[in-house]
Amino acid sequence: MSSVYQVFRTRTGRRVWLRTLAGAKDVPYLIDLFSHLSPTSRYLRFNEPLADPDPAAVAAEARAIAENACRQGKGWLAFVRMGRKPQVAVGGVRWVRLDQEEAEIALTVRDDFQGQGIGQAMLRVAAADARAAGILRFVAIVHSANQAVSQLLRHSPVAVRRVIHAGQIYIEADLTDADWGVPPTEMRPVRRAAA
Ligand SMILES: CC(C)(COP(=O)(O)OP(=O)(O)OC[C@H]1O[C@@H](n2cnc3c(N)ncnc32)[C@H](O)[C@@H]1OP(=O)(O)O)[C@@H](O)C(=O)NCCC(=O)NCCS
């Protein structure tokens, strides 16, 4: 059983809960999440369309993501109940420490759940947590056509620096002095996960 860190409703009223990534045991959730990403979302997240990837390579990447997030930062999965399935991962976010002050951020929401506020909620939790862990800046490199990230940044409560180069945007977000709307108290477990 893992701790649930935040429970919220999507814009369509769907109940979503976030819990921390628990390492190797979450690899099947990461693989399932990946399998529900369109080639466009895969391209935006991994810089390749990965239309027909080798399942072994997908599993290895999922393991690497889970291990890195747990060893050098923190990650969360967003879950919903879906039909008879009590817990389906629909999103994931992780920050990985690059040095004392800086961390790389990456987030993904499966296509059929995009645009409902899950990315925004995950980003807030990750930013508040990273700040509490002493991280001063998030960095990311995203495709310049990534409209969803542009929108996310538009709502960001922090100063964001963008450098565009060769179709990619280097993003640097200053986490100091920001109110992410997620007080540290909310970061504590509020109940045990359903499964
Ligand atoms: C980036 C991503 C995580 C955003 O997650 P999300 O749950 O869709 O985000 P939200 O629902 O919180 O939306 C945030 C804003 O982006 C907008 N948005 C979401 N998807 C969009 C799209 N495809 N095109 C344009 N705007 C979009 C939303 O409307 C919202 O803006 P608003 O509040 O002004 O309406 C998701 O689109 C995704 O997984 N993309 C593929 C992977 C990726 O690009 N990851 C980021 C690089 S690591």
The ligand as an SDF file (V2000), in Angstrom:
LIG
                    3D

 48 50  0  0  0  0  0  0  0  0999 V2000
    1.9670   18.2130  -21.2840 C   0  0  0  0  0  0  0  0  0  0  0  0
    0.8750   17.3540  -20.6370 C   0  0  0  0  0  0  0  0  0  0  0  0
    1.4870   16.5490  -19.5050 C   0  0  0  0  0  0  0  0  0  0  0  0
   -0.1880   18.3000  -20.0740 C   0  0  0  0  0  0  0  0  0  0  0  0
   -1.1020   17.5030  -19.3340 O   0  0  0  0  0  0  0  0  0  0  0  0
   -2.6590   17.8260  -19.3020 P   0  0  0  0  0  0  0  0  0  0  0  0
   -3.2800   17.0140  -18.2690 O   0  0  0  0  0  0  0  0  0  0  0  0
   -3.2100   17.7430  -20.6790 O   0  0  0  0  0  0  0  0  0  0  0  0
   -2.6080   19.3600  -18.8450 O   0  0  0  0  0  0  0  0  0  0  0  0
   -3.8080   20.1920  -18.2480 P   0  0  0  0  0  0  0  0  0  0  0  0
   -5.1150   19.5260  -18.5490 O   0  0  0  0  0  0  0  0  0  0  0  0
   -3.4720   20.5210  -16.8570 O   0  0  0  0  0  0  0  0  0  0  0  0
   -3.7650   21.4530  -19.1800 O   0  0  0  0  0  0  0  0  0  0  0  0
   -2.8670   22.4860  -19.0210 C   0  0  0  0  0  0  0  0  0  0  0  0
   -3.1720   23.5060  -20.1010 C   0  0  0  0  0  0  0  0  0  0  0  0
   -2.7530   23.0030  -21.3810 O   0  0  0  0  0  0  0  0  0  0  0  0
   -3.8460   22.9950  -22.2780 C   0  0  0  0  0  0  0  0  0  0  0  0
   -3.6930   21.8400  -23.1490 N   0  0  0  0  0  0  0  0  0  0  0  0
   -3.6890   20.5420  -22.8050 C   0  0  0  0  0  0  0  0  0  0  0  0
   -3.4760   19.7880  -23.9050 N   0  0  0  0  0  0  0  0  0  0  0  0
   -3.3560   20.6540  -24.9370 C   0  0  0  0  0  0  0  0  0  0  0  0
   -3.1020   20.4980  -26.3290 C   0  0  0  0  0  0  0  0  0  0  0  0
   -2.9180   19.2840  -26.8730 N   0  0  0  0  0  0  0  0  0  0  0  0
   -3.0470   21.5980  -27.1030 N   0  0  0  0  0  0  0  0  0  0  0  0
   -3.2100   22.8370  -26.5780 C   0  0  0  0  0  0  0  0  0  0  0  0
   -3.4230   23.0570  -25.2490 N   0  0  0  0  0  0  0  0  0  0  0  0
   -3.5060   21.9690  -24.4700 C   0  0  0  0  0  0  0  0  0  0  0  0
   -5.0700   22.9220  -21.4150 C   0  0  0  0  0  0  0  0  0  0  0  0
   -6.2240   23.4100  -22.0870 O   0  0  0  0  0  0  0  0  0  0  0  0
   -4.6610   23.7820  -20.2510 C   0  0  0  0  0  0  0  0  0  0  0  0
   -4.7760   25.1560  -20.5290 O   0  0  0  0  0  0  0  0  0  0  0  0
   -5.9940   25.9970  -19.9210 P   0  0  0  0  0  0  0  0  0  0  0  0
   -5.9470   25.7700  -18.4220 O   0  0  0  0  0  0  0  0  0  0  0  0
   -5.6800   27.3670  -20.3270 O   0  0  0  0  0  0  0  0  0  0  0  0
   -7.2320   25.4150  -20.5240 O   0  0  0  0  0  0  0  0  0  0  0  0
    0.1880   16.4250  -21.6630 C   0  0  0  0  0  0  0  0  0  0  0  0
   -0.3390   17.1940  -22.7170 O   0  0  0  0  0  0  0  0  0  0  0  0
    1.1110   15.3780  -22.2230 C   0  0  0  0  0  0  0  0  0  0  0  0
    1.2920   14.3290  -21.6240 O   0  0  0  0  0  0  0  0  0  0  0  0
    1.7100   15.6330  -23.4040 N   0  0  0  0  0  0  0  0  0  0  0  0
    2.6010   14.6590  -24.0200 C   0  0  0  0  0  0  0  0  0  0  0  0
    3.9230   14.5320  -23.2550 C   0  0  0  0  0  0  0  0  0  0  0  0
    4.5720   15.8820  -23.0550 C   0  0  0  0  0  0  0  0  0  0  0  0
    4.5600   16.7450  -23.9300 O   0  0  0  0  0  0  0  0  0  0  0  0
    5.1790   16.0810  -21.8800 N   0  0  0  0  0  0  0  0  0  0  0  0
    5.8480   17.3010  -21.5500 C   0  0  0  0  0  0  0  0  0  0  0  0
    7.2800   17.2670  -21.9120 C   0  0  0  0  0  0  0  0  0  0  0  0
    8.2150   16.3430  -20.7300 S   0  0  0  0  0  0  0  0  0  0  0  0
  1  2  1  0
  2  3  1  0
  2  4  1  0
  2 36  1  0
  4  5  1  0
  5  6  1  0
  6  7  2  0
  6  8  1  0
  6  9  1  0
  9 10  1  0
 10 11  2  0
 10 12  1  0
 10 13  1  0
 13 14  1  0
 14 15  1  0
 15 16  1  0
 15 30  1  0
 16 17  1  0
 17 18  1  0
 17 28  1  0
 18 19  1  0
 18 27  1  0
 19 20  2  0
 20 21  1  0
 21 22  1  0
 21 27  2  0
 22 23  1  0
 22 24  2  0
 24 25  1  0
 25 26  2  0
 26 27  1  0
 28 29  1  0
 28 30  1  0
 30 31  1  0
 31 32  1  0
 32 33  2  0
 32 34  1  0
 32 35  1  0
 36 37  1  0
 36 38  1  0
 38 39  2  0
 38 40  1  0
 40 41  1  0
 41 42  1  0
 42 43  1  0
 43 44  2  0
 43 45  1  0
 45 46  1  0
 46 47  1  0
 47 48  1  0
M  END
$$$$
